[in-house]
């Protein structure tokens, strides 16, 4: 081998070594997910996690356990095991909200259920606006709601124009409790509405009653505005929820005709098995639906039309996260269900693929 060829071979080898050393290393994060070791500032999901104030202790532990390296004297950035960016958020990046702090009551605290949203409408040919449906924040640019809330054929005189996030008391500009105040609510515009392609307005069975709203800007998460988790993982998705008695529906009791409460409240619901539901309702219940009834006759139903049914669960050692299992669809007297008169929710677990296929990063 000539000297010039030898030099070229050595140079190529050195370049390859430098190039490979700069490539992110593969890693496994504390939740068991594959990722890449990258500087902290380059991991968008971690940066968003730190934007919350205060940061829950379990999230801080997750961040520390995700470090690939410690900072050195040269001031190099900490490397973290950054998970592959996915369309649907998973714990610990979602579903964090204080709960069960008020025993025997319905009032939700300021930081509880920060994914709860309201859809604002404008009446055709006028300046009149009104909240007529609820929704649930599932990511930085998307909320999930019922198809009948946003389908043009279901709302002849009203058009959805925006989504309110971080709301608590509809009568105040700044919401406060115990001497602390939340940031003012956020109102985002609507970029696009995606209604399930099989939904038929005014159909008596209300099947495929689900829709996505893409917001006109990316929402910065905080203590008061944060996404819920969807039941994506198999163990959460396949969970048998029939008979669960402590599911929660949170909202203001918003419907097309009225608002039951000016403050955000929570209702405690029991989930009925399909057979019991069919006997009570005498209607056809599809596999994509389930029904509920209120736990107590003394509670006021505060489920929003198109709002959420939430169940707490744990995944990969991460406890206390909240998962969205249902979207309020219809009921005889209300959207919670009374004794002998259940309400019906769209089963979110049956639409995970549809949701994912219609979300754009």
N, C-alpha and C positions, 0 to 999 in steps of 0.2 A: 504494500500500500504506500503510495507516495505521501510525502509530508503534507502537501496541500489538501489531499483527500482526507488524511487523518485529522487535520485541523477542522475541516468541515464537519466530520462525524462528531468530534468532541463538542463543537459549538452547538450542533443540533441537540445533542444529549443534554447540554447545560440549559438550553432554552426550554426543552421539554420538562426538565426538572423544575425550573422556575415556574413555568405555566401550570404544571400539575400542583405545585405547592400553593398556588393562588386559587385553585378550584376549591369551592366549599366541600368540606368533608360530610359524608352521610352520618346521620345520628338518629337516635330514638329518643323522643321526649318522654317526660314522666307519665304521660297518658298513654304511652305505648305506640305513638304515631311516628312515622318516618318523617325526617326533616333534613335540613342542611345547617351546618354551623356557619353562621354569618354574623357580622357586627350587629350589635343590638339595634342601632339606628336604621338598619336595612330590613328589619323584620317588622312589617306593618302591623301584624296582629298583636305583637308585644307592645309596640308603641301605643296602639289604641287601648290596650289593657291598662297602661299607665296613665291614660288621660282621665280615668275615673278618679274621683276624689270624695272620700278617702278610698284607698285601695283595700279591698277585703284581705284579711290576713292569709286566707287559703290561696288567694291569687299571688300574693307576694312569695309564699312558699313555692308555688309552682314556677314562678319566674326564676327564683334562685336555683331550684333543682334543674332548670333548663340550661344553665350555663355550661358551655363547652370549655371555657378557659377563664382564668382570672386576669384582670388588667395587670400589666407589668410596668416597670419603671419608665419605659419609653412612652407611656401614655396611650398605648394601643387600646382600641375599643374592646369591650368584653364581647366574646363570641357566645351566641346563644343558639340552641337547637330550635330553629325556626320551622314550624310545620308548613307543609305545602298549603298554599292558599286555596281554600275550598269555597264553593258557592254557598254552602250551608254551614253556619257556625256551630261549633260543638263546645262543650265545657272544656276549659273554664272561661271561654270567651263570651258566654251568654247565660241567661237564666239566673242571674244573681240579683236578688232583691229580698230585703228583710220581709219576714212574714210571721204570722201567728203571735204578734206582740200585743194584740188586744183581745183579752179573753172575754167571751160572751158578748161581743159587739161586732159591728160591721165596718166602722170607720177605718179606712186604709191610711197608713202613715205616709208622709211625703215621699219617702224613698222606696215604698213598697210598690211592686209591680210596675217598674219603670218602662215596660214595653207597651203599656196600655195607651192606645191612640184613639182619636176621634176624627171622623171624616166630616169636613165642612162642605155644605152645598149652597149654591145660589139658585134662587127661584128664577125661572125663565122670564125674560122681559121685565126684570125688576132688580133692585139692589138688595133685596131681602136675603140674608144668609142664615143658616141654621145647621146645627149638628143633628144628623139623622141616623148615623150608624157609627159603630165602633170598628176598630182594627187593631192589629198587633204587630209591633216592630220585630222583624226577624233578621234584619241586617242593616248595613249603613244606608241602603237606598231602597229598601222594600218593606212594605207592610202587607199583611195577609188579612183578608176580610171575606165576607159572603158575596157571592156573585150577584144576588138580588139587590145588594146595596149599590152596585156600580154599573149594572147592565142597563143599557139605554132603554130597553123595552120594559124595564121595571120601574123607571123613574121618569115619567112623562113630563113633569113640570120642574124637576130639580136636576141640577148638574153638579157632580162632585168637582170641587175646585181646589181643595187643599187638605192637608192632614195635620192635626194638632198633636204635638208630643210634649210630655213633661207637664201636663195639666193636672190639677188637683181640685181646686175650688173654682167653679165657673164664674163666681161673682167677684173674685179678687184678681188684681194684676200680679201681686206678689204673694205667694203662698208661704205661710210661716207656721211653725209649731215649736214650743219649748224654747223660744228665743232665737231659733235659727230659721233662715229663709231659703227657699229653693230659688234657683235661677228662673227667670221668666219663661213661660212656655215657648216652644218653637212651633212655627207654622211653616210647613214646607209645601211647595206647589206640587202638582201632579204632572209628571212627564208622560206617563203611559199607564193605561189600565189593561190588564190581561185577564179576561174572564174565561173560565173553563169552557172549552169548545163544545162540550156536550150539555151545557146548562140550557134549560128551556124556561124562560120567564113564565111565571104564573102556573107552572106545572104543579099539580096537586101533591106530587111526591117530593118535590124540592131536591131532586138528585143533582149531584155535582155542583152544589151551591158553594162555590169557592172561587176566589179571585185574588190576584196580586195587583198592588199599586206600586209602580216605580216612581220614586220621588224625584224632584228636579234638582236635588243636590244631595251630597253625601252628608249624613248626620254624624256629628261628633258625639261619641258616647260620653256619658257622665253618670253621676250617682242617680240623677233624676230621669235620664233618658238612656235606656240600654235595651238590647235585644233579648228576646226569650230564645230558648233552645227548641229546636224541632226534634221530634223523636226519630232521629236518623239511624243511630246505632241499633243493631239487631235486638239486643237485650231490652232496650227501651221500647223499640217499635213493636215487638211481639208481646209485650207485657199484657196480661189479661186485666183489663181495668173494670170489668163487670163487678159490681158489689163494692167498689171503692166509695167511701162515704165522705171523704174530706177533700174532694175536688173543689176548686174555687173558680168563680166567675167574677170578674172585677169590672166595674164601670160606673156609669151614672144612670143606668136604666134608659139609655137613649134608644128611641125608635122613631119611625117616620111621623108619629103623631104627638110624642111627648118626651119629656126628660123627667125621670122619677126623682132624681136627687141632684142638688147643685154641687155636692162634694163626692169625690171618688169613694165608693164603698165596695165591699167584697161580700159575695154570697157563697154559702157553703152548700155544695150539691152532692147528691148521691147518684152514682151511675147505675142504671138498671140493666139487667141482662136482657138480651133481645126478646126472649120469649115473654117475659113479664111486660115488656114495653108493648109488644104486639097485642097482648090481652087487654091492656089498659086503653090503648089508643085505637085499636081496631083498624089500623092502617098498615100499609105495606112498609116495612122498614128494611132498607137495603143494607148490604154489608158495608157500605161507605158512610153509614150513619149510626149514631147511638143516641139514647135518650136519658134524661135526668129528671130528678125531682128535688125540691128543696129539702134540706135537713130539718128545718124548723118552720112551723106556720107563723112564728112570731117575726121572722125576718122579712124584709122587703126585697123583692127581686131587683137586683141592680145590673143584671146582665145586659150588655149593649147588643142591639141587633148587629150581627157580624163580629161581635166581640169574642173573647177567648174563654176557653175552659182549660185550667192549668192544674197539673199534678206534679208534685215534687218527686224527685228520684235521685239515684246516684249512679255514676258511671266511672269505671276504672279508678275506683278509690276516691273520686271527687264527690262529696256529699252535698246535699241541700240545693241542688240546681233545679230550676223549674222548667217544665217541658209543656209545650202547647199540644194538647191532644184534640181539642175541639174548636170549631167555629160555630157560633150561635146561628141557627138557621130559622127555626119557626117553633111556635107554641100556641096553644089555644088562648090562654090568658096572659102569659108572659114567657120570657125566654129562659126561665129557670126550671119551670115545671112544678106544679102543685101536686099534692097527694091525689093520685088517681087520674091526673091530667099531665103527663110528662111533656117536657120540651125536647126538641130534637136538635142535635148538633151534627155538623159534618165532621167525619172522622179524619183528622189530619194524617194519621199513619197511612191511610190509603192513597195519599196524594203526594208523597215525598218525591217520587220520580217526576211527577208533573211540575211540582214547584221548582225542583232543581233544573229541569230542562228549560224553564221559562225565565230563569234568572241570568242576567249578564253581569260579569265582573266589571 
